[in-house]
Amino acid sequence: MRQTVKIIRKVDIEKQYEHALRLELDYELASLYSAMQENDTKEMERCKKRLKEIQDELNGLHAYA
């Protein structure tokens, strides 16, 4: 029974983490769009780097699903 509860908690934590990553993904996409409108290449590169990191984290979560 304890193992079942541990597994359920782990799945809940992973879902919360995935949700937070998706919110951050949306924020970074909006930031990238804004940087593109302003032609801010430094900010565009920062956004793209963070988007890649988020993508890698999401792929890592799905690898264990």
C-alpha positions in Angstrom: 0.0 0.0 0.0 2.8 2.4 0.9 4.5 1.8 -2.5 1.2 2.6 -4.3 0.9 5.9 -2.4 4.6 6.7 -3.2 4.0 6.0 -6.9 0.8 8.2 -7.0 2.6 11.0 -5.2 5.5 10.8 -7.7 3.1 10.9 -10.6 1.3 13.9 -9.1 4.6 15.7 -8.6 5.7 15.0 -12.2 2.4 16.3 -13.5 2.7 19.5 -11.5 6.3 19.9 -12.8 5.2 19.4 -16.4 2.4 21.9 -15.9 5.0 24.5 -14.5 7.3 23.8 -17.5 4.4 24.3 -19.9 3.6 27.7 -18.3 7.2 28.7 -18.5 7.3 27.5 -22.2 4.3 29.9 -22.9 6.1 32.7 -21.1 9.3 32.2 -23.1 7.5 32.0 -26.4 5.8 35.3 -25.5 9.2 36.8 -24.6 10.7 35.5 -27.9 7.8 37.1 -29.8 8.4 40.4 -28.1 12.1 40.2 -28.7 11.5 39.5 -32.4 9.2 42.5 -32.6 11.9 44.7 -31.0 14.6 43.0 -33.1 16.5 42.3 -29.8 18.9 39.6 -30.9 20.5 39.1 -27.5 17.0 38.4 -25.9 16.0 36.2 -28.8 19.1 34.0 -28.3 18.4 33.8 -24.5 14.8 32.8 -25.2 15.7 30.2 -27.7 18.3 28.7 -25.3 15.7 28.5 -22.5 13.1 27.0 -24.9 15.6 24.3 -25.8 16.2 23.6 -22.1 12.5 23.3 -21.4 12.0 21.1 -24.4 14.8 18.8 -23.2 13.2 18.7 -19.7 9.8 17.8 -21.1 11.3 15.1 -23.3 13.0 13.7 -20.3 9.8 13.5 -18.4 8.0 11.8 -21.3 10.9 9.3 -21.6 9.9 7.7 -18.3 6.1 7.8 -19.0 
